[in-house]
Amino acid sequence: MSDRIPRRAGALVLTLLLCALPFYLDAFWLRIGLFSMAAAIGAVGLGLLSGTAGQLSLGHAFFLAVGAYGYVWLAGEPGPGLPPALALVLAVLLAGAAGGLFSPVAGRVRGIYLGVATLALVFLGHHVLLTADSVTGGFNGRSVPPLELGGFAFTDGDPELTVLGVPFGAEERLWYLGLLLSALTWFTARGLLRGRPGRALTALRDSETAASVMGVHVARHRSAAFVVSSMYAGLAGVLLALAFRRVVPDYFGLALSVDYLAMIVIGGLGSVAGATAGAVFVTALPLLMTRYADQLPLVAAPGSAEGSIGPTEAARYLYGAAIVVVLLYAPDGLHGLARRTRARLRRGRSAPLPSDPATPSRPAASAVRAKEHTP
Amino acid sequence: MNARAPRPPRTAPAALEVRDVTVRFAGLTALDDVSFTVAPGSVHALIGPNGAGKSTCFNVLSGLCRPVHGTVRLGDAELTRLAPHRIAALGVARTFQNIVTTEGTVADNLMLGRHALSRAGFAASALRLPRAVREQREHLAAVRAIAELTGLARHFDTPVALLSYGDRKRVELARALCLEPSVLLLDEPVAGMNAAERARTAEVVADVRTELGLSVVLVEHDMGLVMRLADEVTVLDFGRAIAHGTPDEVRGDPEVLRAYLGGDAGQEDAA
């Protein structure tokens, strides 16, 4: 309770900083930020399912695709051509409904087995995206209708907008939309985690028996976690589509699902802040490496000589290595690392204690949990 | 819902009747036509050597294990047909022999005990609707009072994983009490505790029983505790109930002596 005020102040400073960034950064950096924000929303959703409820999902890319394509179809031509803002909301609900359709499986299948079951969704989804030409545009995908809210379009023009001498194009405008949606995600996800559902899901992960004996309806909570996670994925999909301005099927493959798992493992399972940090790391790294490929040792510029490592592959190696390092030395991820550092600093400031009874490294939420006690 | 912590059970005290319950695990008969009745507001001990079927009996009572035949009735409810979470909602709470706590602080664990008593769902919690926030605050106050009662107040915000074995056992007891149960099933509540901790736990059990009038079913190897707390004792051996009665009656029963001391039936294991 004593650190509440500094924490609030910190959050305020961070918010102001994030709001000020479009005035100083160019479109490249803003785009990195946008992709990171979209990824963070999706990662928070997956964190809720895999980190908190202990249900592995490899199907996250599918629900991102449902959100992205749902928005494009609902707001575009061919399609009902709904107002884009309405299409955004409906796309999120559509992703939730898709998750709900899967809930007979998601409610019954536990942990790693659900991972295998959801794997099928990715391949199914990819196939549908390629073949249902009239809705998805097939292999070439579709362009994304820009978002419009009350006559204000999130595009480069219409209306032209210059704030404090800075021209506000699509990236600048979408940046604030991304911030808003990220804030919404944080607000709701933390409410969930700290409330009754979050405790029930944690209990389910740690011991299904204990949870059920304490009154938790196991199947219902597992399904609900899956639906909520799908809705976050849907929202992330819409934001990604808006940032990319074009959706293509190949983006929503298994690799994307694995990327999201990497995000929550690197960030620290079961924490909203951790999922966000992991999302930024995994998203920004390849983009930055592509940009600065010419200045990095051992990395070839994109599209150059064969046999060398391109920046995208190098980034994959790097975050693969990051996962190994995290699992070995900080199994609770960046979030746990930050917490321990903070605790150490605080202890250093007050009386230095010989041992650390106050701030332990909590038993880590490891990537694969198969802990189930039988009474 | 008001915030005074331990309240009398929501449902009127009812007898817990176990009738002819048989459980088989692939040829092994874990419980063989076991019958006993727990009178409302009494402490009923289940004793017997290791492997006698005591924990299996608890698993039947809490819905984790379905009997081949037999019934368990609590008032009008037939428990053998209900899922564990429905049984919890009827006010049957239990602890486990091997401690089963979840990650998080003592407060988090105790709040889990309020799950069946609270209502906030995914939407209400995500949007932090006023009623969800209020509900959480009220239950937190109730839970704090139960922590007070069970001697966990100073550990309230400590991660459970850091607590000593005895304290973690106590967290389980407190979590079960948070359910405001009418029937409390305690599986070896003082195993692994030192003398002072045992006395403290016995005191808590005696207190909640007299103050709240709830029924307690107790599995315990500590005979001193059983003799002190129990109104009635059922002795199990190889899945059969071999004796019923008051602690004094059971102590003198030749069958019981044989089960504990004679033959290959195994010795009493106090651990």
Interface residues (C-beta under 8 A of the other chain):
Chain A: F187 T188 A189 G191 L192 G195 R196 P197 G198 R199 A200 T202 A203 R205 D206 S207 T209 A210 A211 S212 V213 M214 G215 V216 H217 V218 A224 V228 G270 P357 P360 R362 P363 A365 H373 P375
Chain B: S55 F58 N59 S62 G63 L64 A83 P84 H85 I87 A88 A89 A93 R94 F96 Q97 N98 V100 T101 T102 E103 G104 D108 M111 L112 G113 R114 H115 A116 S118 R119 A120 G121 F122 A124 S125 A126 L127 R128 A132 E135 Q136 P159 A161 L162 R175 L179 D187
